[in-house]
Amino acid sequence: LNILSMQQSRNAMTRLTGDPKAPMWVGEVGWSAPKADTLHTAVQKCAGFSSYKMYHDYYKNFIAWDLTIPESNGEVQESSNGYAGPEIVFWFSMRDSANFGIKEYFGLIETCDDSACKLTPARVGVAPRTELRQPPALAEVAI
């Protein structure tokens, strides 16, 4: 998933529907760590490509994405000439899986028996958080 593919998808939907703001959903966004058995391109030789650090960075950027699609110059425009972002984007998989014996590591959790995220500080290469953020009190939440 990148800016160009989102722009191309929006352009194709506009041609199909005639509406540049037609609802768009994006499915199966994700990253694999470790390397998926299905990766057979030259990038498979790059250890960093399927690293937990890369997965962490990809997921962190996915979570931070406000679902806008910037123009090629990087600016986000809400005009009729701009790109309307998707309404919903789905992360590919909650857990790693094996389909017909082929292992895929796109999940945030490794197995159905696990309850913790596989992106641990040790795997990602970051210092663990020493403080827990408390949720805001109900009175502080705008309803």
Secondary structure, 3 states (H helix, E strand, C coil): CCHHHHHHHHHHHHHHHCCCCCCCEEEEECCCCCCCCCCCCHHHHCHHHHCHHHHHHHHHHHHHCCCCECCCCCCCCCCCCCECCCCEEEECCCECEEECCEEECCCCECCCCCCCCCCCHHHHCCCCCCCCCCCCCHHHCCC
